[in-house]
Amino acid sequence: MSEEETRILELLRKLEKLKNEGLLTEEEYKVRKEKLIDALLQEGKYAYYKSSIEKKQPRKSRIYIAIIILIILIVCSLIFLWNLLLPRGTSPTTYNYTYFGHLTPTSRIIYSGSITLEKDCSMKGWSIQANKGDIISVYWESNDYSTYVAIGSDADRERNRQYYCEVLIPFWRTSWPAADYGYSGSLEFRVPSSGTWHVIIANGNWECIFSECPITVTRLEIIHTPS
């Protein structure tokens, strides 16, 4: 191969590289390539160039595919590790009304049944007029460990209203007078002052990305026992 032919082949390879790196538009690449190929065809050397280029230059689409696969693997790994770190709770257990130690003939059932919370950050509440020394008891069984239960005053409810979605999981227990979460559990709260108190049941599935993650509380019991 002559020195001139070698120089043209090298120019073609550089031209191909510039196109793959996005430094040349498709139109600019075609125009320059055709001029160089015309020079090579005169010597019958284009076949050699084509085979050598295909061996040395990876296709741009393959690079894109590899990058996309790598990103998917990283995202999936992060989601998997995050789920491992989340509290999983325990399996539901069965309790009877005798679980609440302060039930008396004057105890009032505020709610007994089941509820469904359709999506993350949704919640339901019950208001109870209670006097100082009264006891509010809550027991629940659910199909999801991200079932959050809290008891608090009007002030507690207002203070936490804007943070339901943002800090629901990490600060739930510290932002209410009585709070817990899990597949099942119970709360017993002695009212410190007379007034309106609230029982809040919330769907804490904030990590859901592709679905609403509805929660079914299969059994919920709220009891108010006067002092």
C-alpha distance (Angstrom), angle and dihedral (degrees) to the residues before:
residue distance angle dihedral
M1 . . .
S2 3.77 . .
E3 3.75 124.3 .
E4 3.81 90.2 -110.4
E5 3.82 92.3 52.9
T6 3.80 90.7 49.1
R7 3.78 90.9 51.1
I8 3.84 91.9 50.7
L9 3.81 92.1 49.3
E10 3.79 90.2 51.0
L11 3.80 90.4 50.3
L12 3.81 90.0 51.6
R13 3.78 91.6 52.8
K14 3.79 91.5 49.2
L15 3.80 89.7 47.5
E16 3.82 90.1 52.8
K17 3.79 90.6 49.2
L18 3.81 92.7 50.8
K19 3.79 90.2 52.3
N20 3.82 92.9 48.7
E21 3.79 90.1 50.5
G22 3.79 91.0 51.1
L23 3.79 95.1 -114.9
L24 3.81 92.3 120.7
T25 3.78 128.1 46.9
E26 3.77 118.4 -126.4
E27 3.80 90.6 -107.4
E28 3.80 94.0 50.3
Y29 3.78 90.3 47.4
K30 3.82 93.0 51.4
V31 3.81 94.1 49.0
R32 3.81 94.4 49.6
K33 3.78 93.0 41.0
E34 3.80 93.1 52.9
K35 3.78 91.7 53.0
L36 3.79 92.5 51.5
I37 3.80 93.5 43.7
D38 3.78 90.6 52.3
A39 3.76 88.1 57.4
L40 3.81 91.6 49.1
L41 3.80 95.4 45.8
Q42 3.75 88.8 61.5
E43 3.80 86.6 66.1
G44 3.83 96.9 35.4
K45 3.80 92.1 -120.4
Y46 3.83 102.0 122.2
A47 3.82 93.6 96.0
Y48 3.78 89.1 59.4
Y49 3.80 91.0 50.1
K50 3.80 93.7 48.6
S51 3.80 94.7 51.9
S52 3.80 93.3 46.0
I53 3.81 92.2 48.8
E54 3.81 93.0 51.1
K55 3.78 91.1 51.8
K56 3.79 96.2 48.1
Q57 3.80 104.0 35.4
P58 3.85 118.9 65.7
R59 3.77 115.7 -144.8
K60 3.77 114.6 -100.4
S61 3.80 91.5 -132.6
R62 3.81 90.7 58.5
I63 3.79 90.4 54.6
Y64 3.80 90.8 51.0
I65 3.82 91.2 49.7
A66 3.81 91.6 49.9
I67 3.82 91.0 50.7
I68 3.82 92.3 49.0
I69 3.81 92.1 49.1
L70 3.80 90.4 49.5
I71 3.83 91.8 51.0
I72 3.83 91.6 48.8
L73 3.81 91.1 50.7
I74 3.82 91.8 49.7
V75 3.84 92.8 49.0
C76 3.81 92.5 47.2
S77 3.81 90.5 49.1
L78 3.81 92.1 50.9
I79 3.82 92.3 49.1
F80 3.81 90.8 48.3
L81 3.83 92.8 50.0
W82 3.81 91.9 45.3
N83 3.80 91.9 53.0
L84 3.80 90.2 49.9
L85 3.81 89.8 56.5
L86 3.82 94.6 50.4
P87 3.82 117.5 98.2
R88 3.79 110.0 -102.5
G89 3.77 100.6 -167.0
T90 3.79 123.0 -154.2
S91 3.78 134.6 -73.7
P92 3.81 115.8 -81.7
T93 3.79 117.2 -90.9
T94 3.79 128.4 -160.6
Y95 3.80 123.3 -112.3
N96 3.78 132.8 175.7
Y97 3.77 128.3 -144.5
T98 3.81 87.7 -92.6
Y99 3.81 86.8 75.2
F100 3.80 90.1 81.7
G101 3.77 104.5 78.6
H102 3.81 96.3 -163.0
L103 3.80 100.3 55.4
T104 3.78 112.7 132.9
P105 3.81 134.5 174.0
T106 3.81 86.6 -92.7
S107 3.84 94.1 53.7
R108 3.78 112.2 123.8
I109 3.80 124.6 -145.7
I110 3.80 106.7 -134.6
Y111 3.79 93.9 -179.7
S112 3.80 137.0 -7.3
G113 3.80 119.9 174.9
S114 3.81 140.9 55.1
I115 3.79 135.2 -59.1
T116 3.80 138.1 -169.9
L117 3.81 124.8 -140.1
E118 3.80 105.2 -159.7
K119 3.80 101.9 -157.9
D120 3.79 144.3 4.3
C121 3.81 116.6 -68.1
S122 3.82 91.8 19.8
M123 3.81 116.5 124.9
K124 3.78 145.7 171.8
G125 3.78 129.3 -144.6
W126 3.80 142.8 -164.7
S127 3.81 124.1 -154.4
I128 3.80 119.7 -144.0
Q129 3.80 127.7 -170.4
A130 3.80 102.8 -142.4
N131 3.78 137.5 169.8
K132 3.78 128.2 -135.6
G133 3.79 109.6 -75.9
D134 3.82 95.2 23.6
I135 3.80 117.2 130.7
I136 3.81 124.8 -131.0
S137 3.81 113.0 -162.8
V138 3.80 127.0 -170.4
Y139 3.78 130.1 -175.3
W140 3.80 125.8 178.4
E141 3.80 143.0 177.4
S142 3.80 119.4 -166.8
N143 3.80 142.8 171.8
D144 3.81 92.5 -125.4
Y145 3.81 133.3 57.0
S146 3.83 89.6 -142.5
T147 3.82 92.3 74.2
Y148 3.82 106.9 126.0
V149 3.81 124.4 -161.5
A150 3.80 128.0 -174.0
I151 3.81 140.3 170.5
G152 3.79 119.8 -155.1
S153 3.78 149.1 135.0
D154 3.80 130.5 -94.4
A155 3.81 88.1 -91.6
D156 3.82 92.2 52.0
R157 3.79 91.4 50.0
E158 3.81 93.8 49.3
R159 3.81 93.1 44.9
N160 3.81 91.9 53.4
R161 3.80 98.8 37.3
Q162 3.81 95.6 94.3
Y163 3.80 92.9 46.0
Y164 3.80 101.2 51.9
C165 3.80 93.5 110.3
E166 3.79 100.6 26.6
V167 3.82 102.7 51.4
L168 3.78 103.2 9.9
I169 3.79 96.9 121.8
P170 3.83 106.2 35.5
F171 3.82 98.2 40.6
W172 3.81 104.3 28.8
R173 3.80 96.0 106.5
T174 3.81 94.9 44.9
S175 3.81 98.0 45.3
W176 3.84 98.1 57.2
P177 3.83 132.2 55.2
A178 3.83 88.1 -123.1
A179 3.80 124.8 12.4
D180 3.78 142.5 145.4
Y181 3.81 141.5 154.7
G182 3.80 140.7 -153.0
Y183 3.79 144.1 95.1
S184 3.79 89.4 -57.4
G185 3.76 138.0 -4.8
S186 3.78 147.8 131.3
L187 3.79 139.4 -120.8
E188 3.79 128.4 -160.9
F189 3.78 115.7 -172.1
R190 3.81 128.6 -177.6
V191 3.80 108.9 -147.1
P192 3.86 110.1 -121.0
S193 3.82 96.2 -162.6
S194 3.79 137.7 15.4
G195 3.79 117.1 -98.1
T196 3.80 142.7 75.0
W197 3.80 116.4 -28.2
H198 3.77 128.1 -175.9
V199 3.79 137.0 -145.6
I200 3.82 111.0 -153.6
I201 3.83 125.7 -165.4
A202 3.83 114.2 -169.6
N203 3.79 140.5 -178.2
G204 3.81 105.0 -127.2
N205 3.81 97.9 -176.0
W206 3.80 92.7 124.3
E207 3.84 91.3 143.4
C208 3.82 91.1 68.1
I209 3.79 109.9 114.6
F210 3.78 108.0 167.1
S211 3.83 102.2 30.8
E212 3.80 142.0 32.4
C213 3.85 93.1 -114.8
P214 3.82 99.1 -146.3
I215 3.80 117.1 -151.1
T216 3.81 124.4 -147.0
V217 3.78 115.6 -157.1
T218 3.79 97.1 -156.8
R219 3.79 94.1 -170.2
L220 3.78 127.9 22.3
E221 3.80 125.6 170.1
I222 3.80 124.0 -178.8
I223 3.81 117.0 -176.8
H224 3.82 130.0 -175.8
T225 3.81 114.5 -159.2
P226 3.83 116.9 -172.6
S227 3.79 117.5 -137.2
